Amino acid sequence: MDDGVRWLTAEEQRAWRGFVRLHERLGGRLSRLLQSESNVSAADFAVLVNLTDVPDGRQRYQDLGRALEWEKSRMSHHIARMAGRGLVVREECPEDARGAFVVITDAGRSAVEAAAPRHVETVRELFLDHVTPAELRMLADISERVVAKLDEDPAG
């Protein structure tokens, strides 16, 4: 069966499936924790963290969507829900009538500040405490290399 597909070897399949399982289980656990203890969804938290990482807590819709890997409709709907809860506001862009900014509010900043300590504690408990410093450096190197490759074609 030579159909030109580069099928995964047993070792590649083990690594890939393990990575996917790790990502899904860790993401699910962190998501449930955020929702139950902080009343923010994982998506809310991702938006708020991105906004706290930029000057003035504001980012253009398209840049935030690209950073989160979200489609335009998901961005629009999710940001509208967050704005309805007072976590962010939408501001028009004076230089570009078609563009807009997402801006974190004081309530949004309070929400992420309240959720972050428990989130970090859980990341340590579920993940960081189980890898060595050398493994952590290797994971960071691998992640950065793969993300750089993905960034070469952001439309992909």
N, C-alpha and C positions, 0 to 999 in steps of 0.2 A: 504494500500500500504506500506508494511513493507519490503522495499528492502535493508535495512541496511545502507542507506545513512543518515547521520546526517544533515538533511535539516536545513537551517537557520530559526531561529524564526523571527518574524516581527521586533523585536528590533535589532537582529543581522544583518538582511538584511538592515535595515535603516542605521546602523552604517557603515557597509561594503560599501554599495552603496554611502553613503555620503563621505567616505574616498576616494573611487575610483574617484568620481566626483571631489572632491577637488584636488586630485593629478593631474588628467588630465587637469582641467581648469587652475590651478596655473602653472603647467608645460608648458602648451600651451602659456599662457600669457608671462611667463618669456622667453620662447624660441623665441617668435616673437619679444620681446623687444631686446634681445641680437642680433638677426639677423639684425633688422632694425637700431638699434642705434650704434652697435659696429662691425657689419659685421663678427660676429663669431656665429656659430651655438651652440645650447645647448650642443651638443656632443663635439664640440671643447672646449667649456668652461669647461666641466667636465674633459676632458683630461688635460687641462692647469692647472686647480685648483689642480688636483691630483699631477701633477708634481711640482707645487710650494710648496706643502706640504711635500716634501721629500728632504733630503740633496742633494745638487748639481743639483736639478731639473732633476733627472734621475731615471728611474724605469724600471725594467725588463718587457718585453712585457707581460709575463704571469701574473705577479703580478698586473700590470695595468688593464689588461683584467678582472682579478678576481675582483678587486676593483670596476670596472664599470659594472660588470655582463655582459660582452660582449663575444660573441663567437669569436673564433680565426679568422675566415674570416672577420668578421666586424672590428675587431682590425686592421688587416692587411690592409684592404682597407681604413679605415678611417685615420690611421696613415700615409699611403702613400699620401693621399690627403692633410693632414696637412703639411707633409714634402714638398710637391710640392708648398705650399704657404709660406714655410719658417718658420712655427710656431714651428716645432720640427725637430729633425734629428734622424735617426736610427744609433746606434753604435753597432757593433758586440761585443760580450762578449768574452774576451780573455780566460776565464776559461772554457767556455762551447761553443763549436763551433756551437751548435744548438740554443743557446740563443742569445738574442739581447736586447739592452736597447732603450728606448724612452727617448730623452733628449730635454728639452725645450730650445729654442733659445732665443736670445735677442728680436727678433720680437715677439715670443710667449709670453714672459714675458711682453712686452709692451702691447700686445693685451689684456691679462688678467687684467693687471693693469688699462687699460683704461675702460674695461667693468665692473669691479668689483664695483666701487662706485654706478653706476646707478642700477646695479643688486641688491645690498644690499638695496638701497633706495626703490626699488620696492618690495623686500621681506618684508620690514617693512610696506610699504603702503598697500600691498595686504593681508598680513598674520599677522605679529607680532603685528601690531597696533590693532588687533581685538581679541586677546586672553589675558587673565590675566596672571600674573606671575605664579600663581598656575597651571593654565591650561598648560602653557608652560613647567613647570617642569614635569607635568604628561605626556604630550606628549613625552618629552625626555625620561622619564623612560620607557614608553610603547615601543617607537621606539628601544631603546637599548636592551630591553628584547627580542623583536621579532627578531632583527638582530642577537643577540647572538644565538638564536635558529636556525636561518638560517645558521649561520656560523658553527654550529655543523656538518652539512652535506653540504659543499660547492659545491659538485658535483650535488646536488639536483636540 
